[in-house]
Amino acid sequence: MIIKSKKAFSMVTAIFVIVIMATVTSLIMNVTGKTIKETTQQYQKEQAALLARSYTEQAILYALHYDRVVNGNCVNEVNATFGPNDNLYSIQTTIQYAGNSSQLPAGCDTIGTPWADTGTFGFQSTVSLIIDVYVRYKDFDDPANRDITFHRRTLQKL
């Protein structure tokens, strides 16, 4: 009789160990899935930040080397896409000009000065760029497939 009870005890112990192992495995899989999701989101956000910085510098170069006098206008927008089709980033860059509008042609998108600056060394004596870069991308893990927008604004003196 004692031999039969040892066999039953071994069966209960084996089932108990299997249940504990299954619980631990499901917990590990859950944590691994969340870690992968957060890593993917962090990668996409860092990529968007790097693209915003890069296109800010590109907009500054375009504005500096664009011949505003000959063309009679200014560069106001630079649009682009980046990446393969399954991970596409859409970049929209808008450039606005602030400061002395007499140094710019009539076709430039200028912002008026909210304060009076009558000096020759102040804000009105120069031209500055206000550059807004919007990087839009899709979140891989979003079931609704919504866009995420990363925005960067830069003020650059010409």
C-alpha positions in Angstrom: 0.0 0.0 0.0 2.8 2.4 0.7 4.3 2.0 -2.7 1.0 3.1 -4.4 0.8 6.3 -2.4 4.4 7.2 -3.4 3.4 7.0 -7.1 0.4 9.2 -6.5 2.5 11.8 -4.7 5.0 11.9 -7.5 2.2 12.5 -10.0 0.8 15.4 -8.0 4.3 16.9 -7.6 4.9 16.6 -11.4 1.6 18.4 -12.2 2.4 21.1 -9.6 5.9 21.7 -11.1 4.4 21.8 -14.7 1.8 24.4 -13.6 4.5 26.6 -11.9 6.8 26.3 -15.0 3.9 27.3 -17.3 3.1 30.3 -15.2 6.7 31.4 -15.1 7.0 30.9 -18.9 3.9 33.0 -19.6 5.2 35.8 -17.3 8.6 35.8 -19.2 6.8 35.9 -22.6 4.7 38.8 -21.4 7.7 40.8 -20.2 9.6 40.0 -23.4 6.7 41.2 -25.6 6.5 44.5 -23.7 10.2 45.0 -23.9 10.2 44.5 -27.7 7.3 46.9 -28.1 9.0 49.6 -26.0 12.3 49.1 -27.9 10.5 49.5 -31.2 8.7 52.7 -30.1 12.0 54.1 -28.8 13.8 53.3 -32.1 11.0 55.0 -34.1 11.1 58.1 -31.9 14.9 58.4 -32.1 14.8 58.0 -35.8 12.1 60.8 -36.1 14.3 63.0 -33.9 17.4 62.4 -36.0 15.4 63.1 -39.2 14.0 66.3 -37.7 17.4 67.5 -36.9 18.8 66.6 -40.3 15.9 68.3 -42.2 16.3 71.4 -40.0 19.9 71.7 -41.2 18.9 71.0 -44.7 16.3 73.8 -44.6 18.9 76.2 -43.3 21.2 75.3 -46.2 18.4 75.7 -48.7 17.5 79.1 -47.3 21.1 80.2 -47.3 21.9 79.2 -50.8 18.6 80.0 -52.5 18.9 83.2 -54.6 15.9 85.2 -53.3 16.7 88.2 -55.4 16.8 86.4 -58.8 13.8 84.2 -58.1 11.7 86.9 -56.4 10.6 84.6 -53.5 11.9 82.5 -50.7 12.0 78.8 -49.8 9.0 78.3 -47.6 8.5 74.5 -47.6 10.6 71.3 -48.0 8.8 68.0 -48.1 10.3 64.5 -48.2 9.8 60.8 -47.3 12.3 58.5 -45.8 12.5 54.7 -45.4 11.1 51.6 -47.0 7.4 51.2 -47.6 6.7 49.3 -44.4 8.5 51.9 -42.2 7.9 55.2 -44.0 8.6 58.6 -42.4 6.9 61.6 -43.9 8.8 64.9 -43.3 7.2 68.3 -43.7 9.5 71.3 -43.2 8.1 74.9 -43.1 10.3 78.0 -43.1 9.1 81.4 -42.0 11.2 84.5 -42.1 11.2 87.0 -39.2 13.0 90.3 -38.8 13.8 93.0 -41.4 11.3 92.4 -44.2 13.0 95.0 -46.4 15.8 92.5 -46.9 13.4 90.0 -48.4 11.4 89.8 -51.6 7.6 90.2 -51.5 7.1 86.4 -52.0 8.5 85.5 -48.6 6.4 84.2 -45.8 7.4 86.8 -43.1 6.2 87.2 -39.5 5.7 90.6 -38.2 7.5 91.8 -35.1 5.3 92.2 -32.0 7.6 94.8 -30.5 9.1 98.1 -31.6 12.8 97.8 -32.5 14.2 101.0 -34.0 17.9 100.3 -33.4 20.2 99.2 -36.1 21.7 96.3 -34.1 18.5 94.7 -32.8 16.1 92.1 -34.2 14.9 94.3 -37.1 18.5 94.7 -38.5 18.7 91.0 -39.3 16.7 88.2 -40.9 16.0 85.0 -38.9 14.4 81.7 -39.9 11.7 79.9 -37.9 11.9 76.3 -39.0 9.2 73.8 -38.1 9.8 70.2 -38.9 7.0 67.6 -38.6 8.0 64.0 -38.9 5.0 61.6 -39.2 5.2 57.8 -38.9 3.0 54.8 -38.1 3.3 52.9 -34.8 4.0 49.3 -35.6 2.0 48.0 -32.6 -1.1 50.3 -32.9 -4.1 48.3 -34.0 -5.9 51.5 -35.3 -2.8 52.3 -37.5 -2.7 56.0 -36.3 0.1 58.4 -37.2 2.6 59.7 -34.6 4.0 63.2 -35.2 7.3 64.4 -33.9 7.7 68.2 -34.0 10.9 70.3 -33.8 11.1 74.1 -33.9 14.3 76.0 -34.5 15.1 79.7 -34.6 18.2 80.4 -36.8 19.7 83.8 -37.5 20.9 84.4 -41.1 
